[in-house]
Amino acid sequence: MDKKNRSFQNGLLIGVSATVVVMSLVILAGTFFLIPRLSGSGSTESRKETSSSQADVSELEEKIQEIDTYINDYYIFDVDKEKMTDALLAGYLQGLGDPYSVYYTEQELNDVLESANGTYYGIGILAGQMQDGTIKVVNVFSDSPAQEAGMQKDDYIIGVNDLDTAGMDLNQVVALIKGAEGSDVTVKVYRESTGETLSLPMERREVAVDTVEYRMLEDGTGYIHLLQFDDVSLDQMKRALTDLQSQGMQGLILDLRDNPGGLLTSVVDIADLFLPECNIFYMEDKSGNRVDYDAKTNQFYMGPMTVLVNEDSASAAEVLSGTLKDHGRAKLVGTTTFGKGIVQTFYELSDGSGLKLTTAHYFTPNGTDIHGTGIEPNVKVEWPEDVENDVQLEKALEVLKQDMGRTAE
């Protein structure tokens, strides 16, 4: 297929924070579009902007030539012009001040897309990109290479093999971590709780991860922990709900804590399980063009429910918790969510390199833009240090029982 006309499509980046699962087989960075290079003369205003841009580029070229003169005359080491150009372009995007907008070389773009599409093996973690651009481990799965190597939740990834990952976006870091089954990788992490920097060698392998965990609690209360929004999550949610209802579930606690997001299609389908026909959320681009995502009439569970959230509930998790709160379907218990309410799009340039740009905001049904602020819970419960009991879950049970009592009346 001709590269310029290639249209790689997996939806829109709503994972998170452009958040991904670094495990076997798949990379869940949400969904996104790869859009080929566009051309055309455009409007009069566009031509004026283009003329201004050309003047800026001319000034930039003159400055680079001036710098090159000094480098050629005085710099004592060898010069790699291609590396310098890539660094210049990467820095140009960094100048936007947006950690989610990134320049990719052709190789980096191919690595990211192959990692999203191909069959790869990993180390068994969930990782997310924070607002400051750092890469944080959100969850370490049981019986995974990462757990066996000693990696912990809340570690920050700062290097892979011999590469410093500072300044890289999440997709680039994930592409470095994933690889062939049985191959070795060393991940360097910073552990904020102890101030340690650790190099953790491990062997990539297939890691089986269920995205849904569930059980019955006391007094007819069902509990579902949704770890991420994967393409298998909808079926797993339906099975969990069906099983819990067969056990006499009268109310549901949905745990979205530490859920970094995932696939757009997944969050829309899962929201549809709990809502009547209504708006789930909508997106707007810089021109004000709006796209709505609506629930149909596929209500699967319409009983009382409470949702647990925390500061690591991000992106798609915020879509679900926000729409359930706005429509009065559930009370939120916990702490304020992460606050990623923006969408990224991939663009391929004419030479095979590419960009990832933030291209839209998304809004909860009430029109709330949660980016940078997050969603406030109805009932705020901080997680205290050195506590054995899950105080947030205990409060969620209390809130749900109150709602179940009102329903019974």
C-alpha positions as CSV (number, residue, x, y, z in Angstrom):
1,M,0.0,0.0,0.0
2,D,1.3,3.5,-0.8
3,K,2.5,5.1,2.3
4,K,1.0,8.5,1.6
5,N,-2.4,7.0,1.1
6,R,-2.2,4.6,4.0
7,S,-5.1,5.1,6.4
8,F,-4.4,3.3,9.7
9,Q,-7.5,3.5,11.8
10,N,-8.2,2.3,15.3
11,G,-10.4,5.2,16.4
12,L,-9.5,8.1,18.6
13,L,-6.9,8.3,21.4
14,I,-9.0,8.4,24.5
15,G,-6.8,6.1,26.5
16,V,-5.7,7.6,28.2
17,S,-4.0,9.9,28.9
18,A,-3.0,8.0,25.9
19,T,-2.7,5.2,28.3
20,V,-1.6,1.8,27.3
21,V,-1.4,-1.8,28.5
22,V,2.2,-3.1,28.3
23,M,1.5,-6.8,28.2
24,S,1.3,-9.6,25.7
25,L,-0.1,-9.2,22.2
26,V,-1.8,-5.8,22.2
27,I,-1.1,-2.2,23.1
28,L,-4.2,-0.4,24.4
29,A,-3.4,3.2,23.8
30,G,-7.0,4.0,23.2
31,T,-8.1,4.3,19.6
32,F,-6.8,6.6,17.0
33,F,-6.7,7.7,13.3
34,L,-3.6,7.9,11.2
35,I,-4.4,10.5,8.6
36,P,-2.2,10.9,5.5
37,R,-0.8,14.2,4.4
38,L,-3.3,16.7,3.0
39,S,-2.6,19.2,0.3
40,G,-4.5,22.1,-1.4
41,S,-4.5,25.8,-1.8
42,G,-7.1,26.5,0.8
43,S,-9.0,29.8,1.5
44,T,-7.6,33.4,1.3
45,E,-7.1,33.4,5.1
46,S,-5.2,30.1,4.8
47,R,-3.0,31.5,2.1
48,K,-2.3,34.6,4.3
49,E,-1.4,32.3,7.2
50,T,0.8,30.2,4.8
51,S,2.6,33.3,3.6
52,S,3.3,34.3,7.2
53,S,4.5,30.8,8.0
54,Q,6.9,30.9,5.0
55,A,8.4,34.1,6.3
56,D,8.9,32.5,9.7
57,V,10.5,29.4,8.1
58,S,12.8,31.7,6.1
59,E,14.0,33.4,9.3
60,L,14.5,30.0,10.9
61,E,16.5,28.8,7.9
62,E,18.8,31.8,8.2
63,K,19.3,31.3,11.9
64,I,20.1,27.6,11.4
65,Q,22.6,28.5,8.7
66,E,24.2,31.0,11.1
67,I,24.4,28.3,13.8
68,D,25.8,25.8,11.3
69,T,28.6,28.3,10.4
70,Y,29.8,28.3,14.0
71,I,29.4,24.5,14.2
72,N,31.4,24.0,11.0
73,D,34.1,26.4,12.1
74,Y,34.6,25.5,15.7
75,Y,32.8,22.3,16.8
76,I,35.4,19.6,17.4
77,F,33.3,16.4,17.2
78,D,31.6,14.7,14.3
79,V,28.2,16.0,13.3
80,D,25.1,13.8,12.5
81,K,22.9,16.1,10.5
82,E,20.0,13.7,10.4
83,K,20.0,13.3,14.2
84,M,20.2,17.1,14.6
85,T,17.2,17.5,12.3
86,D,15.1,15.0,14.1
87,A,15.9,16.7,17.4
88,L,15.0,20.0,15.9
89,L,11.6,18.8,14.8
90,A,11.0,17.0,18.1
91,G,11.8,20.2,20.0
92,Y,9.5,22.1,17.7
93,L,6.6,20.0,18.8
94,Q,7.7,20.1,22.4
95,G,7.4,23.9,22.1
96,L,3.7,23.5,22.1
97,G,3.9,22.6,25.8
98,D,1.6,19.6,25.3
99,P,3.1,16.2,26.4
100,Y,0.6,14.4,24.1
101,S,1.7,16.2,20.9
102,V,4.8,14.5,19.5
103,Y,7.0,14.3,16.4
104,Y,8.0,10.8,15.3
105,T,10.7,9.8,12.9
106,E,9.7,7.3,10.2
107,Q,11.2,4.4,12.3
108,E,9.5,5.6,15.5
109,L,6.1,6.0,13.8
110,N,6.5,2.5,12.3
111,D,7.4,1.1,15.7
112,V,4.4,2.7,17.4
113,L,2.0,1.4,14.7
114,E,3.5,-2.1,14.6
115,S,3.3,-2.2,18.4
116,A,-0.3,-1.3,18.2
117,N,-1.2,-3.8,15.5
118,G,1.2,-6.7,15.6
119,T,1.7,-9.7,17.9
120,Y,4.2,-8.7,20.6
121,Y,5.0,-9.8,24.1
122,G,5.6,-7.7,27.1
123,I,6.1,-7.4,30.9
124,G,2.6,-7.2,32.3
125,I,2.0,-3.6,33.5
126,L,-0.5,-0.8,33.0
127,A,1.3,2.5,32.4
128,G,0.0,6.0,31.9
129,Q,1.4,9.4,30.9
130,M,1.0,12.1,33.5
131,Q,0.3,15.8,32.7
132,D,4.0,16.6,33.1
133,G,4.9,13.9,30.5
134,T,6.3,11.4,32.9
135,I,5.4,7.7,32.5
136,K,3.9,6.2,35.6
137,V,3.2,2.5,36.4
138,V,-0.5,2.3,37.2
139,N,-0.8,-1.4,37.8
140,V,1.5,-4.5,37.9
141,F,-0.3,-7.7,37.0
142,S,0.1,-10.8,39.1
143,D,2.5,-13.5,37.9
144,S,4.0,-11.2,35.3
145,P,7.7,-10.6,34.4
146,A,7.4,-7.1,35.9
147,Q,6.1,-8.4,39.3
148,E,8.8,-11.0,39.4
149,A,11.4,-8.4,38.7
150,G,10.1,-6.2,41.6
151,M,8.4,-3.4,39.7
152,Q,5.7,-1.7,41.8
153,K,2.6,0.4,41.2
154,D,3.5,4.2,41.2
155,D,7.1,3.5,39.9
156,Y,8.1,6.0,37.1
157,I,9.7,4.5,34.0
158,I,12.8,6.5,33.2
159,G,14.7,4.2,30.8
160,V,14.5,1.1,28.7
161,N,17.7,-0.9,28.0
162,D,20.4,1.7,27.5
163,L,17.9,4.5,26.4
164,D,16.9,7.4,28.6
165,T,13.1,7.8,28.0
166,A,12.9,11.4,29.2
167,G,10.9,13.4,26.7
168,M,9.5,10.3,25.0
169,D,5.7,9.9,24.9
170,L,3.9,6.8,26.2
171,N,3.6,5.2,22.7
172,Q,7.4,5.4,22.2
173,V,8.2,3.9,25.6
174,V,5.8,1.1,25.0
175,A,7.2,0.3,21.6
176,L,10.6,0.0,23.3
177,I,9.3,-2.3,26.1
178,K,7.4,-4.7,23.8
179,G,9.3,-7.2,21.7
180,A,9.7,-10.9,20.7
181,E,8.6,-13.6,23.1
182,G,11.5,-14.7,25.3
183,S,13.7,-11.7,24.5
184,D,15.2,-9.7,27.4
185,V,14.5,-6.1,28.3
186,T,15.7,-4.0,31.2
187,V,13.4,-1.2,32.5
188,K,14.8,1.5,34.7
189,V,12.4,3.0,37.2
190,Y,12.4,5.7,39.8
191,R,10.6,4.8,43.0
192,E,9.4,8.1,44.6
193,S,8.4,6.5,47.9
194,T,12.1,5.5,48.6
195,G,14.0,7.8,46.3
196,E,15.6,4.8,44.6
197,T,16.5,4.3,41.0
198,L,16.3,0.7,40.0
199,S,17.3,-1.3,36.9
200,L,14.9,-4.3,36.5
201,P,15.9,-7.0,34.0
202,M,13.1,-9.3,32.8
203,E,12.1,-11.6,29.9
204,R,9.2,-10.7,27.7
205,R,6.4,-13.2,27.6
206,E,2.7,-13.6,27.1
207,V,0.8,-12.3,30.1
208,A,-2.9,-13.3,30.4
209,V,-4.9,-10.4,31.9
210,D,-8.6,-10.3,32.6
211,T,-9.9,-6.7,32.3
212,V,-12.8,-7.5,34.7
213,E,-12.7,-8.9,38.2
214,Y,-15.9,-9.4,40.2
215,R,-17.4,-11.0,43.3
216,M,-20.4,-10.8,45.5
217,L,-20.1,-8.7,48.7
218,E,-22.6,-8.5,51.6
219,D,-26.3,-8.0,51.4
220,G,-26.8,-8.6,47.7
221,T,-24.1,-6.2,46.6
222,G,-22.2,-7.0,43.5
223,Y,-18.6,-5.7,43.0
224,I,-16.9,-5.3,39.6
225,H,-13.4,-3.9,39.1
226,L,-12.8,-2.8,35.5
227,L,-9.1,-2.5,35.0
228,Q,-9.1,-1.0,31.5
229,F,-11.3,-0.6,28.4
230,D,-10.2,-3.3,26.1
231,D,-11.9,-4.9,23.1
232,V,-12.8,-7.9,25.3
233,S,-14.1,-5.8,28.2
234,L,-17.7,-5.6,27.0
235,D,-18.2,-9.4,26.9
236,Q,-16.4,-9.8,30.2
237,M,-18.7,-7.1,31.8
238,K,-21.8,-8.8,30.5
239,R,-20.7,-12.1,31.9
240,A,-19.9,-10.6,35.2
241,L,-23.2,-8.8,35.4
242,T,-25.1,-11.9,34.4
243,D,-23.4,-14.0,37.0
244,L,-23.9,-11.5,39.8
245,Q,-27.6,-11.1,38.9
246,S,-28.0,-14.9,39.0
247,Q,-26.6,-14.7,42.6
248,G,-29.3,-12.2,43.6
249,M,-27.5,-8.9,43.1
250,Q,-29.6,-6.0,44.3
251,G,-27.0,-3.2,43.9
252,L,-23.6,-2.7,42.1
253,I,-20.3,-1.1,43.0
254,L,-18.3,-0.4,39.8
255,D,-14.6,0.2,40.7
256,L,-12.8,2.4,38.2
257,R,-9.9,3.3,40.5
258,D,-6.5,3.1,38.7
259,N,-8.3,2.6,35.4
260,P,-6.2,4.6,32.8
261,G,-8.7,4.4,30.0
262,G,-8.6,2.5,26.7
263,L,-10.7,2.0,23.6
264,L,-13.3,4.5,22.6
265,T,-15.6,1.8,21.3
266,S,-15.3,-0.1,24.6
267,V,-16.3,2.8,26.8
268,V,-19.2,3.6,24.6
269,D,-20.5,0.0,24.6
270,I,-20.0,-0.4,28.3
271,A,-21.8,2.9,29.1
272,D,-24.6,1.6,27.0
273,L,-25.1,-1.2,29.5
274,F,-26.1,1.1,32.3
275,L,-28.0,4.0,30.6
276,P,-31.3,4.7,28.8
277,E,-31.2,6.4,25.4
278,C,-29.1,9.5,26.0
279,N,-25.8,11.3,25.3
280,I,-22.7,9.5,26.7
281,F,-20.2,12.3,25.8
282,Y,-19.3,14.5,22.9
283,M,-16.2,15.9,21.3
284,E,-15.4,19.3,19.8
285,D,-12.4,20.3,17.6
286,K,-10.8,23.7,17.3
287,S,-13.5,24.8,14.8
288,G,-16.3,23.9,17.1
289,N,-17.3,20.8,15.1
290,R,-19.1,18.5,17.4
291,V,-19.4,14.7,17.4
292,D,-21.8,13.0,19.8
293,Y,-21.6,9.5,21.2
294,D,-25.0,8.3,22.4
295,A,-26.4,5.3,24.3
296,K,-29.0,3.3,22.5
297,T,-31.6,1.1,24.2
298,N,-29.4,-1.8,25.3
299,Q,-29.8,-1.4,29.0
300,F,-28.3,-4.4,30.7
301,Y,-28.4,-3.4,34.3
302,M,-30.5,-0.5,35.5
303,G,-30.4,-1.1,39.3
304,P,-28.7,1.0,42.0
305,M,-25.0,1.5,41.5
306,T,-22.1,3.4,43.0
307,V,-18.8,4.1,41.2
308,L,-15.3,4.2,42.9
309,V,-12.8,6.7,41.3
310,N,-9.4,8.1,42.3
311,E,-6.7,10.3,40.9
312,D,-5.6,7.6,38.5
313,S,-9.0,7.1,36.9
314,A,-8.3,8.7,33.6
315,S,-9.7,9.4,30.1
316,A,-12.2,6.7,29.2
317,A,-12.7,5.9,32.9
318,E,-13.7,9.6,33.3
319,V,-16.1,9.3,30.3
320,L,-17.9,6.5,32.0
321,S,-17.9,7.9,35.5
322,G,-18.8,11.4,34.2
323,T,-21.8,10.2,32.2
324,L,-23.1,8.1,35.0
325,K,-22.8,11.0,37.4
326,D,-24.4,13.6,35.0
327,H,-27.4,11.3,34.2
328,G,-27.9,10.5,37.9
329,R,-27.3,6.8,37.4
330,A,-24.6,6.6,40.1
331,K,-22.9,8.5,42.8
332,L,-19.1,8.7,42.6
333,V,-17.1,7.9,45.8
334,G,-13.3,8.4,46.2
335,T,-11.1,11.3,45.1
336,T,-11.0,13.6,42.1
337,T,-10.1,11.9,38.8
338,F,-7.0,12.4,36.7
339,G,-8.4,15.1,34.3
340,K,-7.6,14.1,30.8
341,G,-10.3,15.4,28.5
342,I,-8.5,15.7,25.2
343,V,-8.1,13.5,22.1
344,Q,-5.1,12.8,19.9
345,T,-4.8,12.1,16.2
346,F,-1.9,10.6,14.3
347,Y,-0.8,12.2,11.0
348,E,1.6,10.7,8.5
349,L,3.9,13.2,6.7
350,S,5.1,13.0,3.1
351,D,8.5,11.5,4.0
352,G,7.0,8.7,6.3
353,S,7.6,10.5,9.5
354,G,4.6,11.6,11.6
355,L,2.9,13.7,14.2
356,K,0.6,13.0,17.1
357,L,-1.4,16.1,17.8
358,T,-4.1,17.0,20.4
359,T,-7.1,17.7,18.1
360,A,-10.2,17.8,20.3
361,H,-11.7,18.2,23.7
362,Y,-14.3,15.8,25.0
363,F,-17.2,16.9,27.3
364,T,-19.5,15.1,29.7
365,P,-23.2,15.2,28.9
366,N,-23.7,18.3,31.0
367,G,-21.0,20.1,29.0
368,T,-18.2,19.8,31.5
369,D,-14.7,20.0,30.2
370,I,-12.8,18.0,32.7
371,H,-9.3,18.5,31.2
372,G,-6.8,19.6,33.8
373,T,-9.4,19.5,36.6
374,G,-10.9,16.0,36.7
375,I,-14.3,14.9,38.0
376,E,-15.2,15.6,41.6
377,P,-16.8,12.6,43.4
378,N,-20.2,13.0,45.1
379,V,-18.6,11.7,48.3
380,K,-15.0,12.5,48.8
381,V,-12.9,9.8,50.6
382,E,-9.1,10.1,50.7
383,W,-7.0,7.0,50.9
384,P,-5.2,7.2,54.3
385,E,-1.6,6.0,54.7
386,D,-0.8,2.8,56.5
387,V,-4.4,1.5,56.4
388,E,-5.4,-2.1,55.9
389,N,-9.1,-1.6,55.2
390,D,-10.4,-0.3,51.9
391,V,-12.1,2.8,53.4
392,Q,-13.3,4.0,50.0
393,L,-15.0,0.7,49.3
394,E,-16.5,0.7,52.7
395,K,-18.0,4.2,52.0
396,A,-19.2,3.1,48.6
397,L,-21.1,0.2,50.3
398,E,-22.7,2.7,52.7
399,V,-23.8,5.0,50.0
400,L,-25.1,2.2,47.8
401,K,-27.1,0.7,50.7
402,Q,-28.7,4.1,51.3
403,D,-29.7,4.2,47.6
404,M,-30.9,0.7,47.7
405,G,-33.1,1.5,50.7
406,R,-34.6,4.5,48.9
407,T,-35.3,2.3,45.8
408,A,-37.0,-0.3,48.0
409,E,-39.3,2.4,49.5
